[in-house]
Amino acid sequence: YDDRNGGAAPLGVGDDEGRSQFAYSVWVSEMMLQQTQVATVKAYYERWMEAFPTIRDLAGSDIEGVNKLWAGLGYYRRGRVLP
């Protein structure tokens, strides 16, 4: 976002790290929200982001930990493809 547009960058887009973190959080929420209601996803999303706050944390995780946090959301393949 540059000075020609004025004001802050939209949707938390800033430096490279901020953009990456924003993209990761959107990606996780979109994966969780496929075929699942928002009310159901909220608690799962919060636990997920606490356990795997960055994509690097997720990449370093094991599939058992991912499956444990995904349990109850259904469509388990979505969780398995994340790490």
N, C-alpha and C positions, 0 to 999 in steps of 0.2 A: 504494500500500500504506500503510495507516495504523497508528497505534499500537494500535488495538484487536486487531490480529492478531499483534502482537509479532514481533520478529526482523527479519531482512532481507527485502526483497522477493524473491519467487521468480524464478528464471531470469534474473537480472541486470536485471530491470525496475527502473528508478530514475527519474532525471530524464527530461525529454522527449528529450534527445539520446541518452541511453542506451537508451531504449525504441525510438527510431527505428533506432539502429544494430543492436540486437538483432533487430528486425523485418526489416531489410535482410538480415542474415546468414542468418536462417531462410528468407527468400524465395529467396535465391540457392541455398541448399543444397536446398530443395525442388524448384526448377526443375531443378537438376542431377541430382537423384536419381530423376526420373521416367524409368522404363525403363532405369536405369543402376545398377549395383551400387555399394555404398558404397566398396568397395576401389578401384574405378576413379575415383570422384568425389573422393576425398580430395586427391590431388595437384592436380587441376584447381581445386578449391575454394580451396586454399591459394594457388595462383598468381593466381586471380581476385581474392581479397581483398587480395593484395599490390598488384595493379595498380589495383583499384578498391575502396579501403578503405571508401568511403562511397557512398551513392546519388548524392550530388552529383558525385563523381568519375566514376561510371558515366554519369550524365546528360551530362557534358561530353565523353564519349569519342566516337570515331567507330566506325561499324559494322565497319570493317576490323579495328580493335583488338579489338573484341568477338568477331568471328568467329575471329580468330587464337587467342584464348584458349579459345574453345569447341571448336575443331577437335579431333576425336577423340572427343567425347562423343556424337556422332550427334544426330539430331532437331534439326537446326540452327535450326529455327524458334523453339525455346525460347530460344536465345541471342539471336536477332534481336529478340525482343519485349522483352527486358530494358531496353535503353536507351530 
